[in-house]
């Protein structure tokens, strides 16, 4: 419904995609704080191509909760803060959950907390100018949670290009995750306030709140009341539940906007982090993580400290109900398999899924059976297996001509493939000029 209660037609992209007809049952309720990790392994890089932040602490140093551990050092780089008080035990290179190398700082829990359990001071941000707000966002190390990009950096880029549309996307198009939708229901005031801060910084031409077509009427009503009490003109737009509707290209197509680059997409979780940085002076040291899948006893959304091992989160959800076939960081379409339970939560960790054999459908790779499923689900209208064959034959220029550079790496083709051909892994490696066979 819009601001005056009229029903609005659910929109969706036209070509390809994977329908998500139902979601795994999930008990809603207050989001609990996860137990504090005894050791936090804090990654310095959130994206593969970022300049790595420079550590400003040394091994053996005692650090406070929220103390700066590493300072931004260039494009794509953001400040990193300690999620817990303690002692710096190691600074060493490791592999991130995203599959690229980064240094990490290990902090062992020790000492008193400066943030936990204390009522934060609240600052009246509307009296601040844009430069002051930008400085706070940069200082507190806030990133866009869906991509890991420094928020201050992308806000500055958007502010220099007028006429764009700010999209607050609570779309999570898979059977499991619903963190963003829960945050809309539980913290709508903070989401809208974060949106107001982003709008103040960037001056969008309009603001759209993108929600799942099956979002509850109670959540919509509460959102509309909060929006009506704000100074913002936000239109609430439902979208058809089909993967990858949460990607900017597909949001733009559904809205009949020709250029996806004219959208600035932020998630409720990112806006809450922005709100907490500017209003409560809080750095990015926590992350909302959905823990679920068929092998988890009690699926839940937890507010976890950055650097916590995923094994701790699984244990807090009752542990395994059976032997998981695989553990995935992220969603079932674009997620990556976790190497072990010591993998740590980062600022881009949105879900930990312990999946059964029935859910993963793991099988050895076979030859293509010419079923055409990969073509049918591709939202860009490509022939994924044809591109894959060209790349495997070393004909990258022909693969580019066939549409490789239009591929969004959404993962729909690999998910649909009956022969379990690693299509997206090959495309990703080719786009980064790396080898994958």
C-alpha positions, 0 to 999 in steps of 0.5 A, spaced: 500 500 500 502 507 498 502 512 504 494 513 503 493 506 504 491 504 496 494 497 494 500 497 489 501 492 484 507 488 486 513 489 480 518 484 478 523 483 472 521 480 466 526 475 463 529 469 467 529 468 474 528 462 479 521 463 483 521 462 491 514 460 492 515 459 499 520 460 505 522 455 510 518 456 517 522 461 522 520 463 529 520 471 529 521 475 535 526 479 538 533 479 535 538 476 541 545 478 542 550 473 540 555 470 546 561 474 546 567 471 542 573 469 546 577 470 540 575 475 535 578 474 528 577 481 525 578 481 517 582 488 515 579 487 508 571 487 506 572 486 498 577 483 494 580 489 490 580 494 496 586 497 499 588 494 505 587 498 511 594 499 515 594 496 522 595 501 528 596 496 534 601 491 535 601 484 538 601 484 545 597 491 546 591 492 550 585 494 546 578 497 548 572 495 545 571 500 539 578 502 539 581 503 532 585 497 530 586 499 522 586 505 519 583 506 512 589 507 506 586 508 500 580 506 495 575 501 498 578 501 504 575 502 511 577 503 518 576 497 522 575 497 530 575 492 535 569 488 537 571 486 544 576 489 549 582 484 550 589 483 547 592 483 540 595 476 539 596 476 532 596 480 526 597 475 520 594 473 513 589 469 512 583 467 507 577 471 508 570 468 507 569 471 501 575 467 498 580 472 498 586 473 502 587 479 507 590 480 514 586 479 520 587 481 527 586 476 533 583 479 539 582 475 545 577 477 550 579 481 556 578 487 560 572 491 561 567 493 556 566 501 554 559 500 549 556 493 551 550 494 556 551 502 557 546 506 554 549 510 548 549 518 548 544 520 542 546 526 538 542 531 534 545 529 527 540 534 524 544 540 526 551 537 523 553 539 516 554 534 511 562 534 512 561 533 519 556 527 517 561 524 512 567 524 517 563 520 522 561 515 517 568 514 515 571 514 522 566 509 524 568 504 518 561 503 516 560 499 510 554 497 505 553 490 508 551 487 501 558 489 498 563 491 503 564 498 500 565 504 504 559 507 505 562 514 506 566 513 499 559 511 495 555 516 498 560 521 496 560 518 489 552 519 489 552 526 491 556 528 485 551 525 481 544 528 482 537 525 479 538 518 482 533 514 486 535 511 493 532 504 494 531 501 501 531 494 499 529 489 504 529 484 498 532 477 500 530 472 495 531 466 497 527 460 502 531 462 508 534 469 509 529 475 512 533 479 516 532 485 513 525 484 513 525 483 520 529 489 521 523 493 518 519 490 523 523 491 529 527 497 528 523 501 523 524 508 526 532 507 526 531 505 518 527 511 517 532 515 520 538 512 517 534 513 510 534 521 512 541 521 514 543 518 507 538 522 503 541 529 507 547 527 504 546 525 497 539 529 495 536 523 491 530 525 486 525 520 490 526 514 495 523 507 494 522 502 500 522 495 496 519 490 500 517 482 499 510 482 496 508 477 502 510 482 507 506 482 513 500 487 513 502 489 520 509 491 518 507 495 512 502 499 517 507 500 522 512 502 517 507 507 514 506 510 521 513 511 522 514 514 514 508 519 515 511 522 522 518 523 518 520 529 513 521 524 508 517 522 502 518 514 501 513 510 497 513 503 499 513 498 493 512 490 493 516 486 489 515 479 486 519 474 490 523 471 485 531 471 485 535 475 483 530 481 484 534 483 490 540 485 485 540 493 482 539 491 475 533 487 476 530 492 481 531 497 475 528 493 470 522 492 475 521 499 476 522 501 468 528 505 470 533 504 464 539 505 467 541 501 473 546 506 475 541 511 477 539 507 483 543 507 490 541 501 493 542 500 501 539 495 505 535 496 512 541 493 516 546 498 513 541 504 514 541 502 522 549 501 522 549 509 519 544 511 524 548 508 530 554 511 527 551 518 527 546 518 532 550 513 537 557 514 535 558 507 534 563 504 530 561 498 525 563 492 530 556 488 530 552 484 524 545 481 524 546 474 521 541 469 520 543 462 522 539 457 519 538 451 514 535 444 515 541 442 519 540 447 524 536 446 530 533 453 532 534 458 526 534 465 528 537 472 527 543 474 532 546 480 533 553 478 533 560 481 534 565 482 528 570 476 528 566 471 532 567 464 529 560 461 526 561 455 530 559 459 536 553 462 532 551 455 530 552 453 537 547 458 540 542 456 535 542 449 538 547 446 534 546 441 529 540 437 528 543 432 524 550 432 519 550 438 515 552 436 507 555 443 507 555 450 511 554 456 506 556 463 508 551 467 505 544 465 501 544 458 497 544 462 490 551 466 491 553 464 498 560 460 499 562 454 502 565 455 509 572 451 510 570 450 517 567 452 523 572 457 525 570 462 519 569 469 522 563 473 522 565 480 517 561 486 516 558 483 510 556 476 513 549 476 512 547 469 513 550 462 515 546 456 512 547 449 515 544 445 509 542 438 508 544 433 502 536 434 500 537 442 500 544 442 497 543 437 491 550 436 491 553 431 486 559 430 481 559 434 475 557 431 469 556 433 462 551 438 459 545 434 458 542 440 453 536 441 458 536 449 457 535 450 464 541 455 465 538 459 459 531 459 462 533 462 468 538 467 466 536 474 467 540 477 462 538 473 457 545 469 456 546 462 454 551 460 460 553 454 458 555 456 451 559 462 454 562 456 459 564 452 453 568 458 450 572 459 456 574 452 458 576 452 451 581 458 452 576 463 447 575 469 452 574 474 447 569 470 444 566 469 451 566 476 451 562 477 445 557 472 447 555 476 453 560 474 459 561 482 461 553 482 461 553 477 467 552 479 474 554 473 477 547 472 480 548 464 481 541 462 478 544 458 472 549 454 477 543 453 481 538 451 476 544 446 472 542 439 473 549 437 471 552 441 477 557 445 472 560 450 476 558 456 471 559 462 476 565 460 478 568 460 471 565 466 470 567 470 476 575 467 475 574 469 467 572 476 469 578 477 474 583 474 469 584 468 473 584 461 471 579 456 473 578 449 470 
